[in-house]
Amino acid sequence: MDWLDHIKWDRDGLVPVIAQEAATGDVLMFAWMNREALARTAALKQAVYFSRSRQRLWHKGEESGHFQQVHEIRVDCDQDVVLLKITQLGHEPGIACHTGRHSCFFERLEGDQWQAVDPVLKDPSTIYKA
């Protein structure tokens, strides 16, 4: 897979990935991929990430049912960041964050404090098994 050789993988063999909602342009989440995750994402047209905490591949939605349908895979000018243009599936509106929110970027700096400004769409305890 020659196209994978163009990615500038970090010293751990990973590349940062941004998931952006294709329809709205909302940035939903940030994650990491290794070579296998990016190859699987391209083949499946669904996001597969590499979980650094679990040290394994993570098919987004495998536990929650909130899969990401991939429409485009892009790379930045330095070829060291990947952008996925996706549709967030499994709930309307889509839930990308493990907190039950649409986006992982739900906190905004207001003065000198972070404030949650986006609502929880679904209680995470009903999404994930303990």
N, C-alpha and C positions, 0 to 999 in steps of 0.2 A: 504494500500500500504506500506508494510513493508520496501521496498527499500528506500522510502523517509525518513524513520526514521533514516537512517544511515547518512544523510547529517547533518552537523553541521551548522545550521541556525544561523545567527547573532541575536542580540537582537531585531531587527526589523523584524525578520522572513525571511531574505533574504540571498542569497548566491551569490558570484561573479561568473560570467560566461565568459569564453573566447570562441569566435567563431573562429575556425581555418579552413581554406579551406583544404578539404580532399586531393585534387589533388596536391596542391603545397606546403602545409605546411604553407602558409602565415597566419599570425594572422590578422584577419579582424576587429574585434571589441571586446569590453568589455562591459558587461551589467550586470544586476541583474535579479534574478528570485526569486519568492516566491514559496511556495509548489505547489500552483495551476498551476503556469506557467511551472514548471518542469514536473508536471504530464501531462499537455496538450502537452508539447513538445514531451514527450515520446509517447503519444497516436497518435498525428497527424503526427509525423516525420517531423515537421516543427517547427522552433524556435518561441517560445512565451516567451517574457520577461516581467518583471515588471518595468514599468516606474515610477521612484521615483518622477519625476517632476509632472507627471499627476496623480500619485497615482492610477494607474489601469494597468491591463494586456495590453500588446502591442504585437500583432502578427506581427512579423517583416515582412514588405512588405504590411501591410494593407493599407497604403496610397501610397507608392511608386511603388508597384508591384514587389519589389526586395525581394522575399521570400528566406528563407534559408531552404533547404532540409537537414534534419539531418540524417547522416549515423551512427554515434556513439555518445553515451553520456558516458563520463568518469568522474571520480572524482579523486582528488589528494590523496596522502597518508594520509593527515590529514582529509580528507573528508569535507573540507571547501572551495573548489574551484571546479567548474564544467567546463569541457572542452567539447565543441560540435565540432565534425568533420562534416563539412557541405559542401554543394555545394551552392554557391550564385547564385540565379536565377533571371531572369527578364531583364538582359542586358548582352551583351558579349563585353568585359569581365565583370564579376560580379561587381556590385556596392553595397558595404555594408555601406558606410558612407553617412550621410545626406548632406555632402558637394559635393556629386557627384563623389567621388573617390572610388577606389577599396577597400581600407582599411582606417580605422579611424586613423591609425598610419602613417600618411603621412608627419609629420614634423620630421626633424633630427636636432640635435644640431650641429652647425658648428661654432666653436670658441665659442663666447658668445651669439649667436643668434639662434633662431629656424628658419629653412628654410623649406618651403613646397618643397618636392622633388618628389612627385608623382602627375601626371596630373589629372585635373578634367575631367572625362569621359563624364559627362552629366551635364548641367547647373541645379543646384538644383531648380531654379524657374520653370523649366519645369517638375519637378518630384513631387513636393509637392504643395498642395493648400495653398494659403496664409491665 
